[in-house]
Amino acid sequence: MQVKKQRRSNASRSHAMREALIAAGRRLFVEKGYAETSTPEIVAAANVTRGALYHHFEDKAALFRAVIVTESEHVADAINIATRGCADAVGALDTGTDAYLDAMTVPGRTRLLLIDGPAALGRKAMDEIDRETSGGTIVVGLSGATGRPPDARMEVQGRLLSAAFERAALDIADGADPVTYRTELKRMLAETCGRA
């Protein structure tokens, strides 16, 4: 009985330590950027030892990847929650557009996912993270809205639309009018689905 409680307690402490490292890493990566953030700063901000950092993460890049995965999961969750009650795929695409842009307004998220993430981890790693977290939601939405099964053309359309969504998030973060971007993204989706 005592051993079982101790294991749970150790697992709980380990989880809390990992979460503290991710939170401290996120805060510092947003404030200073990936390149300018050092592991001693992360350890101090998380109030853990350097050994604890390396117990949970191979290196700073592995911690940064965990931060990026966490942020990507938050965006995917926001879209999934918002679209859960949609009666049709067309409505889900429009609602998903708003949910994505809203999720990207969380302070630091655009920098992490769209600037530092690709620069530090590379496009290939970012694509892999996208597949792990929200993989293909645009393509699924396009397929549902058009009534066609996903094919190679739809995959390309999904990638191009995804790039447009990322550009919109970057521009909005830089002060562009969000209403204009929301409207244009929805228009692009409508045209792609053949309903414009």
Secondary structure, DSSP 8 states (H G I E B T S, - for coil): -HHHHHHHHHHHHHHHHHHHHHHHHHHHHHHH-TTT--HHHHHHHHT--HHHHHHH-SSHHHHHHHHHHHHHHHHHHHHHHHHTT-SSHHHHHHHHHHHHHHHTTSTTHHIIIIIIHHHHH-HHHHHHHHHHHTTTHHHHHHHHHHT----HHHHHHHHHHHHHHHHHHHHHHTT--HHHHHHHHHHHHHHHTT--
